[in-house]
């Protein structure tokens, strides 16, 4: 007889996920985030599922209003995507390691809608604007019947462009009058953005910011492939135009048979990051004293991190990681 509080195995949990049980989806995401044995099995079982649904990445500098924009945009897009999931990537709490729920709070109006699933993911020190397990969580949501998965990053920076490898269409949100921040991010913005949004367009300087972005696109020869849309979540001006621009991008990708992500070009980078994640796990959980010596020498300043990394790479095939018993 099964114990009353026994944790479900991966197979039964996946069955519940496929039946669109929101509690099962939440529990499965937690298992994947924590990389328990059940979570690892689930991640393997749902791999590639996200290629069957639309995915939208939303990034931009802090204060640009990404969460408020997503909150308003979901209302506009729900008639076309009746089951929508929103993943907000938040900084980790220094105490618990969990996500700081600032972005999720701004989307409270959708929390009562059973067809909108909102989940915060903690970065846990991972760079790239998303988390290590974001792709696996997206796969799980697709397996749970989501029509659209929206991923909101922590904020744009030169190291926070990984969302471009995970989503079909990428939106970069800007605030009016952006000065130094735009100079810092514009190279990355023009590389990843399908649509540049000037949010808070009811404020002064919105038109000037849009003109600046259009000039940047024209100067770099990107104006035929990327668009600039002005939006106000207060007046709701521009929201339909933004939703239409997203649909046009989805249609173009579908016509080109390139909706599936990651594409071959980014798959190599994803593989490299997966190898790095695996190496980090092995080193963190190893019982091999040679790694302990490397760590101590680096901490004492006797060995550079680069030299230590080269030595560790040579040891990886011999390491004996402790089994993950978090289940």
Backbone torsions as a table, in degrees:
resi	resn	phi	psi	omega
1	UNK	NA	134.8	-177.8
2	UNK	-73.1	135.3	178.3
3	UNK	-62.8	146.0	-175.3
4	UNK	-57.7	-33.3	-175.2
5	UNK	-110.7	20.5	-179.7
6	UNK	-66.1	138.5	178.1
7	UNK	-73.6	138.2	178.7
8	UNK	-68.7	148.7	176.3
9	UNK	-77.7	174.0	-174.3
10	UNK	-61.9	-38.7	-176.9
11	UNK	-64.4	-47.4	-178.8
12	UNK	-69.9	-34.5	178.4
13	UNK	-67.6	-39.7	178.8
14	UNK	-65.6	-37.8	176.8
15	UNK	-59.7	-42.9	178.7
16	UNK	-67.2	-36.7	177.2
17	UNK	-62.6	-46.2	-179.2
18	UNK	-66.0	-21.8	176.1
19	UNK	-85.3	3.8	174.7
20	UNK	70.5	31.1	176.5
21	UNK	-76.8	113.6	-175.8
22	UNK	-62.6	-34.5	178.4
23	UNK	-66.3	-40.8	178.0
24	UNK	-65.1	-39.3	178.5
25	UNK	-62.5	-43.4	179.5
26	UNK	-63.0	-44.2	180.0
27	UNK	-65.7	-38.1	180.0
28	UNK	-66.3	-40.2	178.1
29	UNK	-62.9	-41.7	178.0
30	UNK	-60.1	-42.6	179.1
31	UNK	-63.6	-40.6	179.0
32	UNK	-67.5	-44.6	179.2
33	UNK	-59.3	-42.2	-178.0
34	UNK	-81.4	-5.6	179.3
35	UNK	52.9	45.4	172.4
36	UNK	-73.9	171.8	178.9
37	UNK	-62.8	-39.0	175.9
38	UNK	-63.5	-43.4	179.1
39	UNK	-62.9	-39.4	178.4
40	UNK	-65.1	-40.3	177.2
41	UNK	-63.3	-42.2	179.5
42	UNK	-63.4	-43.1	-178.8
43	UNK	-60.1	-38.7	178.0
44	UNK	-69.6	-41.9	-175.2
45	UNK	-65.9	-31.8	-175.7
46	UNK	-102.4	4.2	-175.0
47	UNK	-54.9	129.7	178.5
48	UNK	88.6	-6.3	-177.9
49	UNK	-63.3	-31.5	-175.8
50	UNK	-64.1	-19.3	178.8
51	UNK	-67.0	-10.1	179.2
52	UNK	-93.0	0.0	178.6
53	UNK	-133.8	166.9	179.1
54	UNK	-78.9	145.0	178.1
55	UNK	-132.5	139.9	-175.4
56	UNK	-131.0	124.8	176.7
57	UNK	-101.6	135.3	179.6
58	UNK	-126.4	119.5	178.7
59	UNK	-136.1	176.3	-177.4
60	UNK	152.5	165.1	-177.1
61	UNK	-68.9	156.3	176.1
62	UNK	-55.7	138.6	178.8
63	UNK	89.4	-2.2	-179.5
64	UNK	-77.6	-14.2	178.3
65	UNK	90.4	34.7	-177.7
66	UNK	-61.1	-48.0	-176.5
67	UNK	-64.8	-43.2	178.8
68	UNK	-63.8	-37.2	178.5
69	UNK	-65.4	-45.1	179.3
70	UNK	-61.6	-42.3	179.5
71	UNK	-56.2	-44.8	-179.9
72	UNK	-74.6	-36.9	-177.2
73	UNK	-67.6	-36.9	179.4
74	UNK	-59.5	-41.7	178.3
75	UNK	-59.8	-36.3	-179.7
76	UNK	-73.0	-32.1	-172.5
77	UNK	-98.0	-13.7	-177.9
78	UNK	-55.9	-37.3	178.3
79	UNK	-59.4	-27.9	179.8
80	UNK	-93.9	-24.9	-179.1
81	UNK	-130.5	79.6	-171.9
82	UNK	-62.6	-22.9	175.1
83	UNK	-117.6	108.3	-175.1
84	UNK	-123.4	136.7	176.2
85	UNK	-115.8	141.8	177.8
86	UNK	-122.5	121.8	174.9
87	UNK	-107.8	116.4	177.2
88	UNK	-105.9	121.8	-179.7
89	UNK	-92.2	118.3	-174.7
90	UNK	-117.9	157.1	173.8
91	UNK	-60.0	152.5	179.8
92	UNK	-81.8	144.8	170.9
93	UNK	-67.6	132.5	178.7
94	UNK	-69.3	-13.0	-178.3
95	UNK	-95.6	-56.2	-175.2
96	UNK	-94.8	-20.2	-174.2
97	UNK	84.0	-4.3	-179.7
98	UNK	-81.3	174.8	-177.5
99	UNK	-79.6	140.3	170.5
100	UNK	-79.1	121.9	-164.0
101	UNK	-89.3	33.8	-177.5
102	UNK	-61.4	-45.9	-177.2
103	UNK	-66.7	-40.1	-176.7
104	UNK	-64.5	-34.3	-179.9
105	UNK	-60.8	-33.9	-177.6
106	UNK	-74.0	-8.3	-180.0
107	UNK	-110.6	23.1	-173.2
108	UNK	-60.1	-26.9	-175.7
109	UNK	-66.3	-19.6	178.3
110	UNK	-95.4	-3.1	-173.7
111	UNK	-65.1	-25.6	-179.7
112	UNK	-87.6	-6.1	-179.8
113	UNK	-84.8	115.4	-176.8
114	UNK	-65.9	-15.2	-178.9
115	UNK	-94.4	0.3	176.6
116	UNK	-116.3	119.7	-179.4
117	UNK	-108.4	122.5	-178.1
118	UNK	-118.6	130.3	-179.2
119	UNK	-142.9	134.8	174.1
120	UNK	-95.2	136.4	177.3
121	UNK	-116.7	136.3	-179.9
122	UNK	-88.3	136.9	-179.6
123	UNK	-65.4	-34.5	-179.2
124	UNK	51.1	39.8	175.7
125	UNK	86.5	-3.8	-178.1
126	UNK	-78.6	132.0	176.2
127	UNK	-87.1	168.4	178.7
128	UNK	111.1	-2.9	177.7
129	UNK	84.8	-13.7	177.2
130	UNK	-123.5	-159.5	178.0
131	UNK	-120.1	168.5	179.3
132	UNK	-58.1	-37.1	-171.4
133	UNK	-100.8	12.3	-177.6
134	UNK	-58.2	-45.5	-178.7
135	UNK	-60.3	-43.5	-179.7
136	UNK	-65.4	-37.8	177.2
137	UNK	-65.7	-40.0	176.5
138	UNK	-61.9	-42.2	176.5
139	UNK	-58.9	-42.9	-179.0
140	UNK	-64.0	-42.7	179.7
141	UNK	-63.2	-38.4	176.5
142	UNK	-64.7	-40.0	177.1
143	UNK	-63.9	-27.4	178.3
144	UNK	-84.6	10.9	172.5
145	UNK	89.1	17.3	179.5
146	UNK	-73.6	138.7	177.1
147	UNK	-87.1	-29.8	-177.9
148	UNK	-142.2	132.9	174.7
149	UNK	-119.9	121.8	179.0
150	UNK	-106.2	130.2	178.6
151	UNK	-116.1	119.8	175.6
152	UNK	-103.5	124.8	-178.2
153	UNK	-83.1	171.5	177.3
154	UNK	-62.2	-44.7	-178.8
155	UNK	164.9	150.8	-174.9
156	UNK	-70.2	139.0	172.8
157	UNK	-163.8	171.7	-178.2
158	UNK	-64.0	-22.0	179.8
159	UNK	-99.1	4.7	-171.9
160	UNK	-117.5	49.5	-177.4
161	UNK	-112.9	10.6	-176.2
162	UNK	-66.0	-23.9	179.6
163	UNK	-59.5	-25.1	179.7
164	UNK	-64.5	-27.4	-178.4
165	UNK	-86.5	-11.3	-172.9
166	UNK	-107.0	-18.2	-171.7
167	UNK	-124.9	154.9	-179.4
168	UNK	-69.8	-52.7	-176.1
169	UNK	-119.2	135.6	-176.8
170	UNK	-116.6	128.2	176.2
171	UNK	-110.3	132.9	172.4
172	UNK	-112.6	119.6	-175.0
173	UNK	-96.2	132.0	-179.8
174	UNK	-125.6	152.6	175.9
175	UNK	-102.9	152.1	178.4
176	UNK	-59.0	142.9	175.6
177	UNK	76.3	16.5	-179.8
178	UNK	-64.7	124.3	-177.0
179	UNK	-111.5	-92.9	-177.0
180	UNK	-60.1	-35.0	-179.1
181	UNK	-61.9	-41.2	179.6
182	UNK	-64.1	-40.6	178.7
183	UNK	-61.7	-35.0	-176.9
184	UNK	-74.5	-32.6	-172.1
185	UNK	-107.4	-7.4	-166.1
186	UNK	-62.6	-33.9	180.0
187	UNK	-62.3	-47.2	178.7
188	UNK	-67.2	-37.2	179.4
189	UNK	-58.0	-48.2	-176.5
190	UNK	-70.2	-21.2	177.2
191	UNK	-77.6	-40.2	-171.0
192	UNK	-103.2	-21.7	-170.3
193	UNK	-75.4	130.5	165.7
194	UNK	-90.2	-35.3	179.6
195	UNK	-135.9	127.8	174.1
196	UNK	-98.5	124.4	-177.4
197	UNK	-109.7	129.2	168.3
198	UNK	-97.4	102.8	-179.1
199	UNK	-83.5	166.4	-180.0
200	UNK	58.2	43.4	-175.4
201	UNK	-70.4	-5.8	174.9
202	UNK	-80.6	-4.8	-179.6
203	UNK	-95.5	160.3	177.2
204	UNK	-60.5	156.6	176.5
205	UNK	76.1	-0.9	-179.3
206	UNK	-62.9	-45.2	-178.8
207	UNK	-63.9	-38.6	179.8
208	UNK	-67.2	-39.2	178.3
209	UNK	-65.1	-41.8	178.0
210	UNK	-62.6	-41.4	178.9
211	UNK	-64.0	-38.7	178.3
212	UNK	-63.0	-43.5	179.4
213	UNK	-65.2	-43.2	177.8
214	UNK	-61.7	-38.7	178.7
215	UNK	-65.0	-39.1	177.8
216	UNK	-63.2	-42.9	179.0
217	UNK	-63.8	-44.8	-178.8
218	UNK	-64.3	-41.1	-179.0
219	UNK	-62.0	-36.8	-178.0
220	UNK	-93.7	2.5	177.6
221	UNK	75.3	22.1	-178.5
222	UNK	-100.6	1.0	-169.6
223	UNK	-67.1	-21.2	179.8
224	UNK	-77.9	-22.1	-173.3
225	UNK	-108.6	-15.7	-177.5
226	UNK	-128.3	149.0	-177.1
227	UNK	-125.3	159.8	176.5
228	UNK	-116.1	127.5	-178.6
229	UNK	-126.2	131.6	176.3
230	UNK	-95.2	131.7	-175.1
231	UNK	-136.7	144.1	170.7
232	UNK	-127.2	120.5	177.3
233	UNK	-77.7	-12.8	178.4
234	UNK	-80.0	-49.9	-179.1
235	UNK	-93.1	-12.4	-177.0
236	UNK	69.0	11.6	174.4
237	UNK	-66.5	136.4	175.3
238	UNK	86.4	-10.2	-177.2
239	UNK	-65.9	-42.8	178.3
240	UNK	-64.9	-40.1	178.7
241	UNK	-62.0	-38.6	178.5
242	UNK	-67.6	-45.0	178.4
243	UNK	-60.6	-39.9	178.0
244	UNK	-65.2	-40.1	179.3
245	UNK	-64.3	-37.4	177.5
246	UNK	-65.3	-43.4	179.3
247	UNK	-62.3	-38.8	178.0
248	UNK	-62.0	-42.2	179.4
249	UNK	-65.0	-43.9	177.1
250	UNK	-58.9	-43.9	-179.0
251	UNK	-64.0	-40.3	178.4
252	UNK	-63.1	-43.1	180.0
253	UNK	-65.2	-41.4	179.2
254	UNK	-63.8	-39.9	179.3
255	UNK	-65.3	-32.1	179.9
256	UNK	-89.7	1.3	-177.4
257	UNK	56.4	38.0	-179.5
258	UNK	-119.9	23.5	177.1
259	UNK	-68.6	-30.3	-177.6
260	UNK	-64.9	132.4	175.1
261	UNK	-128.7	150.7	0.0
262	UNK	-78.6	151.7	175.8
263	UNK	-77.4	168.6	-175.4
264	UNK	-56.8	-40.8	-177.5
265	UNK	-61.5	-37.7	-178.3
266	UNK	-89.9	-14.9	-179.0
267	UNK	-62.5	-34.9	179.0
268	UNK	-62.8	-42.8	178.8
269	UNK	-67.0	-40.4	176.9
270	UNK	-61.6	-39.8	177.7
271	UNK	-62.8	-43.7	179.9
272	UNK	-61.1	-40.3	179.6
273	UNK	-70.0	-34.8	176.9
274	UNK	-65.2	-40.3	176.9
275	UNK	-62.3	-42.9	179.2
276	UNK	-63.2	-40.7	178.0
277	UNK	-63.1	-42.7	180.0
278	UNK	-63.9	-41.9	178.8
279	UNK	-63.3	-40.8	179.2
280	UNK	-61.4	-43.7	178.0
281	UNK	-60.4	-46.0	-177.5
282	UNK	-63.3	-42.2	-179.3
283	UNK	-68.8	-39.6	-178.4
284	UNK	-66.6	-31.3	-173.9
285	UNK	-111.0	14.2	-177.1
286	UNK	-77.0	155.1	173.8
287	UNK	-112.1	12.2	-178.4
288	UNK	-81.0	122.3	-177.2
289	UNK	-65.0	-21.2	-179.7
290	UNK	-65.5	-34.8	176.3
291	UNK	-68.4	-39.3	178.1
292	UNK	-59.6	-39.4	178.6
293	UNK	-64.2	-43.7	177.9
294	UNK	-59.2	-46.2	-179.3
295	UNK	-60.4	-45.0	-179.0
296	UNK	-65.1	-40.1	-179.9
297	UNK	-66.2	-38.6	177.4
298	UNK	-66.3	-44.4	180.0
299	UNK	-62.0	-33.7	-178.7
300	UNK	-85.4	-2.8	-179.4
301	UNK	79.3	13.1	-179.1
302	UNK	-87.2	-13.8	-176.3
303	UNK	-143.7	136.3	177.3
304	UNK	-75.9	156.2	178.3
305	UNK	-62.6	-35.5	-179.4
306	UNK	-65.3	-44.9	178.3
307	UNK	-67.1	-37.6	177.6
308	UNK	-63.9	-38.9	179.5
309	UNK	-65.0	-41.1	179.2
310	UNK	-61.9	-41.6	178.6
311	UNK	-67.0	-41.5	-178.6
312	UNK	-64.1	-39.1	178.9
313	UNK	-58.6	-38.9	178.6
314	UNK	-67.9	-21.4	-177.8
315	UNK	-94.3	-14.0	-170.9
316	UNK	-56.0	-38.0	-178.7
317	UNK	-68.5	-13.9	-177.7
318	UNK	-107.4	-5.0	-174.7
319	UNK	-68.2	153.0	179.4
320	UNK	-120.7	81.7	-177.8
321	UNK	-67.0	145.9	175.1
322	UNK	-70.9	137.4	-178.8
323	UNK	-63.7	147.8	-179.7
324	UNK	-81.6	111.9	-176.5
325	UNK	-108.9	25.3	-175.2
326	UNK	-72.9	-11.1	172.5
327	UNK	-75.6	NA	NA
